[in-house]
Amino acid sequence: MASTLLDNAVSQFSRLPGIGRKTALRLVLHMLRQEDDDVKAFTEALTILKRDVKYCRVCYNISETEVCPICSDKRRDTTVVCVVENIQDVMAIEQTGQYHGLYHVLGGVISPMDGIGPGDIRIDELVARIAAVYDMPDKEDGNEIKEVIFALASTMEGDTTNFYISRRLKQFPDLKLSVIARGISVGDELQYTDEVTLGRSILNRTPL
């Protein structure tokens, strides 16, 4: 490229997922056409996002506070925890308006081909979270977890993760384990499933 500054900017944009150099160049040229205040607002938004966004200490969803708005919402059903792969899946399920329980974000799925084992995702944290409330003598405060819903992608990795976690949770005999209905095609990612299908899959979940 004629300009080193332009080339550097394109290189940074092309590091984003799904952004090739042609798209990166188009984005950079678009930014150059914007007013200085608009560009400043854009860069400040990214800086603040990186600086201030946290992971919820309960479910590991993104949050601006130590506990995310979903976990701190008194109207949510705290007896049900939906296990998902990533934050995008939380957003997808929330958009259906059909689920009112809590979440647990694993941060991935078990994938030996990619070198991802059970210790690389938040399975231990899920087990500890359930164990912490399972044997509470007084469960009238609504902290008891009665059901865990597995809402992972219908892939070999997703099914392997479901099976492994279900084995880990067998130590809680009264805990109900269920998996979302297979209205979602095998191999489909949750975040790309339409809201109606995903909502029905949550409502029509089946025992695991």
Salt bridges, closest charged atoms under 4 A:
ASP7 OD1 - ARG21 NH2 2.86
ASP52 OD1 - ARG51 NE 2.93
ASP73 OD1 - ARG75 NE 3.10
GLU94 OE2 - ARG76 NH2 2.87
ASP124 OD1 - ARG168 NH2 3.11
GLU144 OE2 - LYS139 NZ 3.75
GLU147 OE2 - ARG205 NE 2.68
ASP159 OD1 - ARG182 NH2 2.94
